[in-house]
């Protein structure tokens, strides 16, 4: 029988905006940041404190990013996180934060946020976060306790969205077939290294970038990821913990909770 995971109770009735760390704001992350702002605005309307997002990215905007990522010519040379967060803050009237560093630089490989979202290419980063997921983290403050880690990754025209939990999440005692611990991406795919891109050199143009990643793979993954997060708040539960997407065959396959 299929399992259900019920959202951590604290995320549904918090004393503060839910803290979210968005690691990587390139092709997928730039789309995800906008989606998170829409989720925040909707949650506020429903009487929830909403989200407070901190975006991490040490890269600068280049000409190759224009078109596939959400940057403009006027932002060339700017740090990606700073450019995007500044724009989102102005548009939605927020005070979200930008950290112009890559994960692990100045973070001690520990990020105290309720939800961590990774939109990165490196398997090594996923492995570091996975170690913390297994142990579970509680820094003594509600706004820095880790509950969930969502990973979004892709090749040229295929990708996945997987949400896992930090340690066990208490489930309703009288409800059957629940899942306390959601497996993260590295637990579902221990052989993840073989999918890592062999060529991770920066592209010099948009045309070259499009040979490595299709135009809409990132935005579609960001939509699926945001929808999962939205359902966690709106429906207070998940029946699926992710999705596999293949643009070549135009198919999607949901990931059942194990």
Number of C-alpha atoms within 10 A of each C-alpha: 4 11 14 21 24 20 23 20 14 12 22 17 14 14 12 14 19 23 23 25 21 28 25 26 26 24 24 27 29 25 22 27 23 19 19 23 22 14 19 23 18 15 18 13 11 11 9 20 19 24 22 21 25 20 26 26 23 17 17 17 22 21 16 18 23 17 13 23 21 20 21 14 11 9 17 17 13 16 19 30 30 20 21 23 24 16 14 16 14 10 10 13 11 18 14 17 17 21 20 19 19 17 23 13 12 10 13 8 13 13 20 21 26 25 26 25 22 23 25 24 17 13 17 13 16 19 17 14 20 21 12 16 23 17 11 16 19 16 11 8 8 18 19 18 19 24 24 24 26 23 21 25 24 24 17 19 18 21 19 22 26 26 24 26 23 27 19 16 18 15 19 12 7 6 9 10 11 19 20 18 20 23 23 23 23 19 14 13 10 10 11 15 13 9 12 16 15 7 7 10 7 11 16 12 13 17 11 12 17 16 11 15 17 17 18 16 22 28 20 17 26 25 15 20 26 22 15 23 20 19 14 19 21 14 12 16 16 20 19 18 22 25 20 18 22 17 15 10 9 9 10 14 11 15 16 14 19 15
